[in-house]
Amino acid sequence: MEGRELRRMATASAGVLMSKTLQLAETSTWPMRSRGFGGEVYVLDEFRTGWFDWVVLALFTGIGVLAFWFGR
């Protein structure tokens, strides 16, 4: 395939994906509105980042860096 054909196929695929996304969003919006969802989300408690969250984040970041480093 040539570059022109590949660009045309990618553009057509993006168009179909956007069309399906909008259709799915519309079909999921109406049931939510009929059940009383008005667009505002209420949570029971406020999320706060604690020291344990930062330790776990650092741990997983370190594991990811090591995996990338040794996987080269």
Chimera marker file (.cmm) of the C-alpha trace (Angstrom):
<marker_set name="trace">
<marker id="1" x="0.000" y="0.000" z="0.000" r="1" g="1" b="0" radius="0.5"/>
<marker id="2" x="1.100" y="3.522" z="-0.677" r="1" g="1" b="0" radius="0.5"/>
<marker id="3" x="1.215" y="6.369" z="1.797" r="1" g="1" b="0" radius="0.5"/>
<marker id="4" x="-1.839" y="8.017" z="0.280" r="1" g="1" b="0" radius="0.5"/>
<marker id="5" x="-3.948" y="4.872" z="0.674" r="1" g="1" b="0" radius="0.5"/>
<marker id="6" x="-2.748" y="4.357" z="4.253" r="1" g="1" b="0" radius="0.5"/>
<marker id="7" x="-3.654" y="7.942" z="5.185" r="1" g="1" b="0" radius="0.5"/>
<marker id="8" x="-7.091" y="7.564" z="3.605" r="1" g="1" b="0" radius="0.5"/>
<marker id="9" x="-7.708" y="4.305" z="5.446" r="1" g="1" b="0" radius="0.5"/>
<marker id="10" x="-6.546" y="5.819" z="8.782" r="1" g="1" b="0" radius="0.5"/>
<marker id="11" x="-8.814" y="8.838" z="8.278" r="1" g="1" b="0" radius="0.5"/>
<marker id="12" x="-11.794" y="6.633" z="7.440" r="1" g="1" b="0" radius="0.5"/>
<marker id="13" x="-11.127" y="4.459" z="10.502" r="1" g="1" b="0" radius="0.5"/>
<marker id="14" x="-10.896" y="7.531" z="12.739" r="1" g="1" b="0" radius="0.5"/>
<marker id="15" x="-14.199" y="8.785" z="11.337" r="1" g="1" b="0" radius="0.5"/>
<marker id="16" x="-15.954" y="5.486" z="12.009" r="1" g="1" b="0" radius="0.5"/>
<marker id="17" x="-14.497" y="5.375" z="15.528" r="1" g="1" b="0" radius="0.5"/>
<marker id="18" x="-15.706" y="8.922" z="16.252" r="1" g="1" b="0" radius="0.5"/>
<marker id="19" x="-19.166" y="8.115" z="14.895" r="1" g="1" b="0" radius="0.5"/>
<marker id="20" x="-19.465" y="4.983" z="17.049" r="1" g="1" b="0" radius="0.5"/>
<marker id="21" x="-18.193" y="6.888" z="20.117" r="1" g="1" b="0" radius="0.5"/>
<marker id="22" x="-20.797" y="9.618" z="19.705" r="1" g="1" b="0" radius="0.5"/>
<marker id="23" x="-23.540" y="7.046" z="19.149" r="1" g="1" b="0" radius="0.5"/>
<marker id="24" x="-22.555" y="5.147" z="22.307" r="1" g="1" b="0" radius="0.5"/>
<marker id="25" x="-22.383" y="8.370" z="24.326" r="1" g="1" b="0" radius="0.5"/>
<marker id="26" x="-25.860" y="9.343" z="23.182" r="1" g="1" b="0" radius="0.5"/>
<marker id="27" x="-27.359" y="5.928" z="23.943" r="1" g="1" b="0" radius="0.5"/>
<marker id="28" x="-25.855" y="5.919" z="27.449" r="1" g="1" b="0" radius="0.5"/>
<marker id="29" x="-26.864" y="9.514" z="28.244" r="1" g="1" b="0" radius="0.5"/>
<marker id="30" x="-30.624" y="9.043" z="27.977" r="1" g="1" b="0" radius="0.5"/>
<marker id="31" x="-30.892" y="6.175" z="30.508" r="1" g="1" b="0" radius="0.5"/>
<marker id="32" x="-28.728" y="8.135" z="32.954" r="1" g="1" b="0" radius="0.5"/>
<marker id="33" x="-30.932" y="11.208" z="32.642" r="1" g="1" b="0" radius="0.5"/>
<marker id="34" x="-34.109" y="9.166" z="33.012" r="1" g="1" b="0" radius="0.5"/>
<marker id="35" x="-32.744" y="7.829" z="36.317" r="1" g="1" b="0" radius="0.5"/>
<marker id="36" x="-32.183" y="11.343" z="37.634" r="1" g="1" b="0" radius="0.5"/>
<marker id="37" x="-28.496" y="11.950" z="36.900" r="1" g="1" b="0" radius="0.5"/>
<marker id="38" x="-28.090" y="15.692" z="36.446" r="1" g="1" b="0" radius="0.5"/>
<marker id="39" x="-24.355" y="15.864" z="35.804" r="1" g="1" b="0" radius="0.5"/>
<marker id="40" x="-23.031" y="16.434" z="39.314" r="1" g="1" b="0" radius="0.5"/>
<marker id="41" x="-21.347" y="13.619" z="41.226" r="1" g="1" b="0" radius="0.5"/>
<marker id="42" x="-21.509" y="13.503" z="45.023" r="1" g="1" b="0" radius="0.5"/>
<marker id="43" x="-18.961" y="11.494" z="47.017" r="1" g="1" b="0" radius="0.5"/>
<marker id="44" x="-19.233" y="10.351" z="50.612" r="1" g="1" b="0" radius="0.5"/>
<marker id="45" x="-15.730" y="11.324" z="51.693" r="1" g="1" b="0" radius="0.5"/>
<marker id="46" x="-12.948" y="13.514" z="50.329" r="1" g="1" b="0" radius="0.5"/>
<marker id="47" x="-9.905" y="11.638" z="49.003" r="1" g="1" b="0" radius="0.5"/>
<marker id="48" x="-6.605" y="12.679" z="50.514" r="1" g="1" b="0" radius="0.5"/>
<marker id="49" x="-3.176" y="11.413" z="49.560" r="1" g="1" b="0" radius="0.5"/>
<marker id="50" x="-1.307" y="9.956" z="52.528" r="1" g="1" b="0" radius="0.5"/>
<marker id="51" x="2.267" y="8.873" z="53.053" r="1" g="1" b="0" radius="0.5"/>
<marker id="52" x="1.436" y="5.249" z="52.162" r="1" g="1" b="0" radius="0.5"/>
<marker id="53" x="0.090" y="6.331" z="48.766" r="1" g="1" b="0" radius="0.5"/>
<marker id="54" x="3.346" y="8.151" z="47.996" r="1" g="1" b="0" radius="0.5"/>
<marker id="55" x="5.442" y="5.137" z="49.062" r="1" g="1" b="0" radius="0.5"/>
<marker id="56" x="3.440" y="2.798" z="46.819" r="1" g="1" b="0" radius="0.5"/>
<marker id="57" x="3.695" y="5.257" z="43.926" r="1" g="1" b="0" radius="0.5"/>
<marker id="58" x="7.477" y="5.472" z="44.363" r="1" g="1" b="0" radius="0.5"/>
<marker id="59" x="7.714" y="1.684" z="44.570" r="1" g="1" b="0" radius="0.5"/>
<marker id="60" x="5.775" y="1.086" z="41.357" r="1" g="1" b="0" radius="0.5"/>
<marker id="61" x="7.644" y="3.871" z="39.576" r="1" g="1" b="0" radius="0.5"/>
<marker id="62" x="10.931" y="2.259" z="40.601" r="1" g="1" b="0" radius="0.5"/>
<marker id="63" x="9.752" y="-1.151" z="39.404" r="1" g="1" b="0" radius="0.5"/>
<marker id="64" x="8.725" y="0.367" z="36.076" r="1" g="1" b="0" radius="0.5"/>
<marker id="65" x="12.072" y="2.122" z="35.634" r="1" g="1" b="0" radius="0.5"/>
<marker id="66" x="13.986" y="-1.067" z="36.493" r="1" g="1" b="0" radius="0.5"/>
<marker id="67" x="11.844" y="-3.130" z="34.104" r="1" g="1" b="0" radius="0.5"/>
<marker id="68" x="12.474" y="-0.606" z="31.351" r="1" g="1" b="0" radius="0.5"/>
<marker id="69" x="16.185" y="-0.450" z="32.125" r="1" g="1" b="0" radius="0.5"/>
<marker id="70" x="16.759" y="-4.223" z="32.174" r="1" g="1" b="0" radius="0.5"/>
<marker id="71" x="14.374" y="-4.885" z="29.288" r="1" g="1" b="0" radius="0.5"/>
<marker id="72" x="16.417" y="-2.885" z="26.790" r="1" g="1" b="0" radius="0.5"/>
<link id1="1" id2="2" r="1" g="1" b="0" radius="0.2"/>
<link id1="2" id2="3" r="1" g="1" b="0" radius="0.2"/>
<link id1="3" id2="4" r="1" g="1" b="0" radius="0.2"/>
<link id1="4" id2="5" r="1" g="1" b="0" radius="0.2"/>
<link id1="5" id2="6" r="1" g="1" b="0" radius="0.2"/>
<link id1="6" id2="7" r="1" g="1" b="0" radius="0.2"/>
<link id1="7" id2="8" r="1" g="1" b="0" radius="0.2"/>
<link id1="8" id2="9" r="1" g="1" b="0" radius="0.2"/>
<link id1="9" id2="10" r="1" g="1" b="0" radius="0.2"/>
<link id1="10" id2="11" r="1" g="1" b="0" radius="0.2"/>
<link id1="11" id2="12" r="1" g="1" b="0" radius="0.2"/>
<link id1="12" id2="13" r="1" g="1" b="0" radius="0.2"/>
<link id1="13" id2="14" r="1" g="1" b="0" radius="0.2"/>
<link id1="14" id2="15" r="1" g="1" b="0" radius="0.2"/>
<link id1="15" id2="16" r="1" g="1" b="0" radius="0.2"/>
<link id1="16" id2="17" r="1" g="1" b="0" radius="0.2"/>
<link id1="17" id2="18" r="1" g="1" b="0" radius="0.2"/>
<link id1="18" id2="19" r="1" g="1" b="0" radius="0.2"/>
<link id1="19" id2="20" r="1" g="1" b="0" radius="0.2"/>
<link id1="20" id2="21" r="1" g="1" b="0" radius="0.2"/>
<link id1="21" id2="22" r="1" g="1" b="0" radius="0.2"/>
<link id1="22" id2="23" r="1" g="1" b="0" radius="0.2"/>
<link id1="23" id2="24" r="1" g="1" b="0" radius="0.2"/>
<link id1="24" id2="25" r="1" g="1" b="0" radius="0.2"/>
<link id1="25" id2="26" r="1" g="1" b="0" radius="0.2"/>
<link id1="26" id2="27" r="1" g="1" b="0" radius="0.2"/>
<link id1="27" id2="28" r="1" g="1" b="0" radius="0.2"/>
<link id1="28" id2="29" r="1" g="1" b="0" radius="0.2"/>
<link id1="29" id2="30" r="1" g="1" b="0" radius="0.2"/>
<link id1="30" id2="31" r="1" g="1" b="0" radius="0.2"/>
<link id1="31" id2="32" r="1" g="1" b="0" radius="0.2"/>
<link id1="32" id2="33" r="1" g="1" b="0" radius="0.2"/>
<link id1="33" id2="34" r="1" g="1" b="0" radius="0.2"/>
<link id1="34" id2="35" r="1" g="1" b="0" radius="0.2"/>
<link id1="35" id2="36" r="1" g="1" b="0" radius="0.2"/>
<link id1="36" id2="37" r="1" g="1" b="0" radius="0.2"/>
<link id1="37" id2="38" r="1" g="1" b="0" radius="0.2"/>
<link id1="38" id2="39" r="1" g="1" b="0" radius="0.2"/>
<link id1="39" id2="40" r="1" g="1" b="0" radius="0.2"/>
<link id1="40" id2="41" r="1" g="1" b="0" radius="0.2"/>
<link id1="41" id2="42" r="1" g="1" b="0" radius="0.2"/>
<link id1="42" id2="43" r="1" g="1" b="0" radius="0.2"/>
<link id1="43" id2="44" r="1" g="1" b="0" radius="0.2"/>
<link id1="44" id2="45" r="1" g="1" b="0" radius="0.2"/>
<link id1="45" id2="46" r="1" g="1" b="0" radius="0.2"/>
<link id1="46" id2="47" r="1" g="1" b="0" radius="0.2"/>
<link id1="47" id2="48" r="1" g="1" b="0" radius="0.2"/>
<link id1="48" id2="49" r="1" g="1" b="0" radius="0.2"/>
<link id1="49" id2="50" r="1" g="1" b="0" radius="0.2"/>
<link id1="50" id2="51" r="1" g="1" b="0" radius="0.2"/>
<link id1="51" id2="52" r="1" g="1" b="0" radius="0.2"/>
<link id1="52" id2="53" r="1" g="1" b="0" radius="0.2"/>
<link id1="53" id2="54" r="1" g="1" b="0" radius="0.2"/>
<link id1="54" id2="55" r="1" g="1" b="0" radius="0.2"/>
<link id1="55" id2="56" r="1" g="1" b="0" radius="0.2"/>
<link id1="56" id2="57" r="1" g="1" b="0" radius="0.2"/>
<link id1="57" id2="58" r="1" g="1" b="0" radius="0.2"/>
<link id1="58" id2="59" r="1" g="1" b="0" radius="0.2"/>
<link id1="59" id2="60" r="1" g="1" b="0" radius="0.2"/>
<link id1="60" id2="61" r="1" g="1" b="0" radius="0.2"/>
<link id1="61" id2="62" r="1" g="1" b="0" radius="0.2"/>
<link id1="62" id2="63" r="1" g="1" b="0" radius="0.2"/>
<link id1="63" id2="64" r="1" g="1" b="0" radius="0.2"/>
<link id1="64" id2="65" r="1" g="1" b="0" radius="0.2"/>
<link id1="65" id2="66" r="1" g="1" b="0" radius="0.2"/>
<link id1="66" id2="67" r="1" g="1" b="0" radius="0.2"/>
<link id1="67" id2="68" r="1" g="1" b="0" radius="0.2"/>
<link id1="68" id2="69" r="1" g="1" b="0" radius="0.2"/>
<link id1="69" id2="70" r="1" g="1" b="0" radius="0.2"/>
<link id1="70" id2="71" r="1" g="1" b="0" radius="0.2"/>
<link id1="71" id2="72" r="1" g="1" b="0" radius="0.2"/>
</marker_set>
